[in-house]
Amino acid sequence: MKLLQIDGGDKPVILLFGLGLIGGAVDRALRLRFGARGVEFPYDWHDAPRRRAQADAIAAALPPRLPVALVWAGGQSGFGSDQAQMRQETALVEELIRMAQALRRDRPVDFHMISSAGGLFESQTHCSSATRPRPLRAYGAGKLAQEQALARAEGLDRRHVYRPSSVYGATRSKRVGLVAALVANGLTGRTTRIFGNPNTLRDYVLADDIGHYIARRIAAPEDRAEMQVLLLARGRPASVFEVIERVRERVERPLLLQFDPHPSNMQDMSFLPSALPADWQATSLVAGISRIATMARSGLA
Amino acid sequence: MSEISKIQGIMVSIVVPVYCGSDYLTPLAEALDGLRRQWQQQQTPFFLAEAIFVDDAAIDDSAARIEALARRHDWIVPLHLSRNFGQHPATIVGILHSSGDWVVTMDEDLQHRPEVITQMLRCAVLERADIVYANPVSAVHGAAIRDLTSRSFKRLMQWLTDNPNLPSFNSFRLIRGPVARAAASVCSHDTYLDITLGWFTQSIRAIRVEMKDERYMRTGRSGYSLRSLLSHAWRMIFSSQIKLLRIGAVLGLTAMAISVLASVYFLAVKLFYPADIQVQGWTSLFLAMMFFGGLSAFMLGIVLQYLSSLVLKVHGKPTFFTIDRSGDNAVRQWFETAPDLPR
């Protein structure tokens, strides 16, 4: 985890749990846009006693009186996680909620949770702000349980749940999405295995857009202290076929592809623009792919 | 059909490019809303999920009208293009923003009546089609010269491009969602959308419906100017493999063959009946010109064919495309058992 501090005034101290694709983007945005300085702290997801000691060390390192924004952008789970894995992750989230509640005794504390629109709305298209989540697998049910745990939490100030759709971005981690995999494999001449079919519809959103948006809400929080659920998608679906075409144009090399004949992740998903927050702006797919390709070419991803 | 359709039903997206149709937008939105409600009342297995209005830098107050409609109906999606790109690019943008199992493209001026969509869908699922065009039963513009010009132009283009579906081309289309989005994905600024759609499917049908260009008949103004029609023609030619290229190559090859045969014949005449040749040197000169002219035409034809293949590749002509039509079953069953629907 990372403790970040924005210089000046009574800006919140940020406790960022999870430095994956989205957590990394939030970290980058806080540092580059808001001049935050960060210190990494160990936080062992698998060893509870050690984790408690580490949480105490983190609490001790907090500057006095300053507000805290706790960001949960972590998780070991993925779309294929089973119920036991999701229960374990939800228990970790509940632990962080309790940690936030404990910190709230002597300072304001906001909680920012990254959930998953993909898990919650799998197989639902044209989702509007009134559409209710209908998870189909343990991953989605687990994410919903985590959101409900935050909704039940008392004593906290602002509670924000972000539901990003299919996130893509430059990352060095092993869990890369379709776009990053196509770009990286296209540039190196490797075969990309696709677990959907060419007609599968998804709403692809750039991790950096999410990072900037969340960082802005952390650094300049709204006055109203209430639970907000924010859908972070583009409101413009794209088929796998279109993504392949766009990557082929940007990479300018033949793409070697292998489609899974029995894809486990081929459900369509789409969101209406009217369901998105008014102050949210997403990069176009073409511009996003260009950015990933440029970073991959320059060795940054 | 994706799994989603089994749960949610078949979703239909409407795409409407708008350039100067401000007066028609509210009635069109009401007509679409009426169709939505009608389908809901009839408990059809298909739903009108969204209507995407693409403001192609409209010259009237369409942009504001679209925004107002989008505020009133959450199923209307407003899109505004940064400049006027033309009808096909606007349609392509709309298709790329759609996520319906079927996509309907239609003009904004009510020439294309929304109630026809049910008939188009019926035709598509019963005849296992991927694209259904709505064609007018009679002259659209009520102006003989204009309708004759339109028909003649389509016939000429059909002959030039060897595309049997070309006379059916119309901006009122029902397209299977994956086909529509795949075609829209590969379209460049100069590609003709209907030609591209034909790269992804041959299962194309047309139905005849009553269609009148009320705007043209009332005001004498059409949504299409002469310039835009020429632009359409140019894009159609540029997106197709033109038969003339093949004809040129074949003519060149034929001229070469004739020149070789004639050379043999005249050589024999020269050897065995030299007195028959009145003018010395003319025959050999003519045959040499014919041979090399034919060779040049043939080689040029081949080069142009290569170039044409490259252009089509750049335009995104696919090597293959897979499609799943299994989702039509529920809709087909419904149409077969629904007694009181338009046929």
Interface residues (C-beta under 8 A of the other chain):
Chain A: S123 Q124 T125 H126 S128 S129 N197 P198 N199 T200 L201 G235 R236 P237 A238 S239 F241 E242 E245 R246 M266 Q267 D268 M269 S270 L272 P273 S274
Chain B: S2 E3 I4 I7 Q8 M11 A49 E50 A70 D74 W75 V77 P78 L96 H97 S98 S99 G100 G177 P178 R181 A182 A184 S185 V186 G316 F321 T322 I323 D324
